[in-house]
Amino acid sequence: MFKPIAMKGIPAAGLIVAALAGLLACSSSHEHTAPAFTSAETVTFSEGAAGSFTFTATGFPPPTLGLAGALPSGVTFTAGTGRLAGTPASGSHGSYVLAATARNNVPPVASQTFTLVVEEPASPITEYALPAGSEPIQITAASDGNLWFTEFGSGKVGSITTGGAITEYATGSTSGPVGITQGPDGHVWFALSTVNSIGYLYNGSPSTWSVATGGPMPHGMVTGPDNLIWFTESGLAHVGSFDPSQATFWRTALPTGASSPEGICVGPDGNLWFTEYSSHKIGMITTAHAVTEYVLPDQYAEPYGIAAGADGNLWFTLFNYAEVGRITPAGTITMFSLPSAGAGAMSIALGPDGNMWCTESFTGKLARITPAGTISEFTVATRADDIRGIAAGPDGNIWFTEFGSGRIGKYVP
């Protein structure tokens, strides 16, 4: 027979009460309970982006979690942690209805209908429509934080904010603006090819000057290191410059006649570099009007766009070949093939990432060219869209013109 023994200073009955209270507390804190989910019934992942979700449930003993059903490629479930995680593969977008369970041998088993939604990746391309017949052709970034472009078909110049708000301005011509640049005076200057003039906008109104008679057809345009407006004359094989402060022209005939100079840019050497579309050459002219020409490796090459790279060289496109080229200020030429045959490479620009970017008018693609010549292509439009001009925007994106479809495009690299 159990006989309580009193401890010194504590009555035997008090010991029994304390022991029973402890047993009851221990039993209460470890009472077995059925599992129940406390986590959400749905989660959203995106294709190509890492995602994770952790299932949680109450119950004692702690429940074991399970998940049944087909998961998208790239996503897995770990029962030990209840974690659903991974990067959904391309093309896996859709809704996945799954059966989640939590069990701990205390009935009933907790069940949950769980839905994993995989979204398509956000498109890196945004397009902004212009009025019919606009035919946007060249584009440049300006100090006002906007992109400015020429509309060959409508004869207008337009600006677009990085948010996509478009404003159009008359140039005094019904057609023909091509080249565009911000001048040393802060105004936007443009080349009116079909009426053989150049001009600028002041408070939204145009002022123009005739270049010459005989059909010079001013085409490419850039502000030189001498604060003059430089332009190519594709019709008369000249390179010209204009002093806005004096309203004075200088025109230099190229050594090769009928060469059809097109693109022009400022080189890292402080000279002006340009393409000779019909004579298959790259040209250089100093601010003192001294000209040097460099013959391309292929006598049938048709160079069009040209721009200075971050590597201290000049980069140019070949319209009739699927190639881009690099020429050092000393005249050494290296050619690189584009992945797409018959690309119709046109304009080229230095991107915010230090790479060169060019448009492919025949494929609807942008090409990215590293300084080492490694090329990647990105589809942004169709051949019918006929993408032409290209520029790096102040927002870190690549902006381009769609001549055929009358749109301005933005690509997030």
Buried (B, 14 or more C-beta within 10 A) or exposed (E): EEEEEEEEEEEEEEBEEEEEEEEEEEEEEEEEEBBEBEBEEEBEBBBBEEBEBEBEBBBBEEBBBBBEBEBBEBBEBEEEEBBBBBBBBEEBBEEBEBEBBBBBEBEEBBBBEBBBEBEBEEEEBBBBEBEEEBBBBBBBBBEEEBBBBBBBBBBBBBBBBBEEEBEBBBBBBEBBBBBBBBBBBEBBBBBBBBBBBBBBBEEEEBBBBEBBEEEBBBBBBBBBBBEBBBBBBBBBBBBBBBBBEEEEBBBBBBBBEEBBBBBBBBBBBEBBBBBBBBBBBBBBBBBEEEBBBBBBEBEEBBBBBBBBBBBEBBBBBBBBBBBBBBBBBEEEBEBBBBEBEEBBBBBBBBBBBEBBBBBBBBBBBBBBBBBEBEBEBBEBBBBEBBBBBBBBBBBEBBBBBBBBBBBBBBBEB
